[in-house]
Amino acid sequence: MGPGYGRRANLRMFFCLAAACGVFFWGGCGGDASQLRMSLESPDPSVRALAIVRATDQGDQSIVPFLVDRLEDEDAAVRFYAILGLEELTGDRLGYHYMDSEAKRRASVERWRRFLVESWRHADRKAEGG
């Protein structure tokens, strides 16, 4: 068992439990991207958490900005899965802890937002050949 095994196992266990409880709402293995994004905004925290797990499991990098938004979720479990997903997809937590006070979490979310802006700038420069 390598580093990160427990985290991946927890994500997969949640996914399996959610599917067994009937929360699994996508048809087939695919899942439409717009449906996934709508699920991230669901009023049901278990649906939001499952959407995070699903996107992370698929390695969907386009979901990173949405996961950053979920770091401010009112539900601690959703914040927990969001930071695990971000760590899985980006390799970093940027100092975010899902159970910190709102003020500390807000500061960490701002770091994540700056990270996103810098990542896009870097990608734009790279696309321009610079």
Backbone hydrogen bonds, N-H to C=O, Kabsch-Sander energy under -0.5 kcal/mol:
donor,donor_aa,acceptor,acceptor_aa,energy
5,Y,2,G,-1.7
8,R,4,G,-2.4
9,A,5,Y,-2.7
10,N,6,G,-2.3
11,L,7,R,-2.2
12,R,8,R,-2.6
13,M,9,A,-2.6
14,F,10,N,-2.5
15,F,11,L,-2.2
16,C,12,R,-2.5
17,L,13,M,-2.7
18,A,14,F,-2.8
19,A,15,F,-2.2
20,A,16,C,-2.4
21,C,17,L,-1.8
22,G,19,A,-1.3
23,V,18,A,-2.5
24,F,18,A,-0.7
25,F,23,V,-0.5
36,L,32,D,-2.3
37,R,33,A,-2.4
38,M,34,S,-2.3
39,S,35,Q,-2.1
40,L,36,L,-1.4
41,E,37,R,-0.6
41,E,38,M,-1.1
42,S,39,S,-1.3
47,V,44,D,-0.7
48,R,44,D,-1.9
49,A,45,P,-2.7
50,L,46,S,-2.1
51,A,47,V,-2.3
52,I,48,R,-1.9
53,V,49,A,-2.3
54,R,50,L,-2.8
55,A,51,A,-2.5
56,T,52,I,-2.5
57,D,53,V,-2.8
58,Q,54,R,-1.7
59,G,56,T,-1.4
60,D,55,A,-2.3
61,Q,59,G,-1.2
63,I,60,D,-1.4
64,V,61,Q,-1.7
66,F,63,I,-0.5
67,L,63,I,-2.2
68,V,64,V,-2.2
69,D,65,P,-1.7
70,R,66,F,-1.7
71,L,67,L,-0.8
71,L,68,V,-1.0
72,E,69,D,-1.6
73,D,70,R,-1.8
76,A,74,E,-0.5
79,R,75,D,-2.1
80,F,76,A,-2.5
81,Y,77,A,-2.5
82,A,78,V,-2.3
83,I,79,R,-2.3
84,L,80,F,-2.0
85,G,81,Y,-2.4
86,L,82,A,-2.6
87,E,83,I,-2.5
88,E,84,L,-2.3
89,L,85,G,-2.6
90,T,86,L,-2.9
91,G,86,L,-0.6
91,G,87,E,-1.9
92,D,86,L,-0.6
96,Y,93,R,-1.9
100,D,97,H,-2.0
105,R,101,S,-2.6
106,R,102,E,-2.6
107,A,103,A,-1.8
108,S,104,K,-1.9
109,V,105,R,-2.7
110,E,106,R,-2.0
111,R,107,A,-1.5
112,W,108,S,-2.1
113,R,109,V,-2.5
114,R,110,E,-2.3
115,F,111,R,-2.4
116,L,112,W,-2.2
117,V,113,R,-2.2
118,E,114,R,-2.7
119,S,115,F,-2.5
120,W,116,L,-2.4
121,R,117,V,-2.4
122,H,118,E,-2.6
123,A,119,S,-2.4
124,D,120,W,-2.7
125,R,121,R,-2.6
126,K,122,H,-2.3
127,A,123,A,-2.3
128,E,124,D,-1.7
129,G,126,K,-0.9
130,G,125,R,-3.2
